[in-house]
Amino acid sequence: EAGVAQSPRYKIIEKRQSVAFWCNPISGHATLYWYQQILGQGPKLLIQFQNNGVVDDSQLPKDRFSAERLKGVDSTLKIQPAKLEDSAVYLCASSYMAGSFSTDTQYFGPGTRLTVL
Amino acid sequence: KQEVTQIPAALSVPEGENLVLNCSFTDSAIYNLQWFRQDPGKGLTSLLLIQSSQREQTSGRLNASLDKSSGRSTLYIAASQPGDSATYLCAAAGAGSYQLTFGKGTKLSVIP
């Protein structure tokens, strides 16, 4: 089974520029997550989708970050304008979510490493 | 707000040793506790998931335990190998929104 795909793998931009990341989850997975992982830290959830609806975006900086999941499959995460502190790895994950939270496992993509200069 | 702490931050052991990684969490209202492995430049790989009603899970040389009352989980790795070198992260799945809260990880180096 194909894993979670993300692109690009690396991106370097200057502050105040915009950037977009793409994620294709595992086929059949209803739930999609975007995480931000700053160097030396654990991943922090930015937004969670169930099909094409938002479940949790409480930690998404909505003044500059936006995300969408069209048709309940692929997703894009956008930053506009970028700040120096946005330098991090952006991880996408998906899960089947068969109805039981207690046994649901998340599968992660390789991530996109963003450097803001 | 859930907080997850992992000790130690880094660990170096000779090949063949048994070792224990520690994880503590502040809110015992969780769906499950998960352990992940992260290799440099790569995403996270799920190792073990312990449901809140369970005490432990085993997979090969890995054994994870969960004590909700004390807010602790341990990951035991038997007969360590150089290929086990990676960062190990634990995450607590919060009851309610099912948000995963991660610790900062333990960086393990197994010396041949």
Chai-1 contact restraints between the chains, C-beta under 6 A:
chainA,res_idxA,chainB,res_idxB,connection_type,confidence,min_distance_angstrom,max_distance_angstrom,comment,restraint_id
A,Q41,B,K104,contact,1.0,0.0,6.0,A-B,restraint_1
A,G42,B,L89,contact,1.0,0.0,6.0,A-B,restraint_2
A,G42,B,F102,contact,1.0,0.0,6.0,A-B,restraint_3
A,G42,B,G103,contact,1.0,0.0,6.0,A-B,restraint_4
A,G42,B,K104,contact,1.0,0.0,6.0,A-B,restraint_5
A,P43,B,F102,contact,1.0,0.0,6.0,A-B,restraint_6
A,L45,B,Q99,contact,1.0,0.0,6.0,A-B,restraint_7
A,D56,B,S97,contact,1.0,0.0,6.0,A-B,restraint_8
A,L91,B,G43,contact,1.0,0.0,6.0,A-B,restraint_9
A,F101,B,Y31,contact,1.0,0.0,6.0,A-B,restraint_10
A,F101,B,Y98,contact,1.0,0.0,6.0,A-B,restraint_11
A,S102,B,Y31,contact,1.0,0.0,6.0,A-B,restraint_12
A,S102,B,N32,contact,1.0,0.0,6.0,A-B,restraint_13
A,S102,B,Q51,contact,1.0,0.0,6.0,A-B,restraint_14
A,T105,B,S46,contact,1.0,0.0,6.0,A-B,restraint_15
A,T105,B,L49,contact,1.0,0.0,6.0,A-B,restraint_16
A,F108,B,G43,contact,1.0,0.0,6.0,A-B,restraint_17
A,F108,B,L44,contact,1.0,0.0,6.0,A-B,restraint_18
A,G109,B,G43,contact,1.0,0.0,6.0,A-B,restraint_19
A,P110,B,K42,contact,1.0,0.0,6.0,A-B,restraint_20
A,P110,B,G43,contact,1.0,0.0,6.0,A-B,restraint_21
A,G111,B,G43,contact,1.0,0.0,6.0,A-B,restraint_22
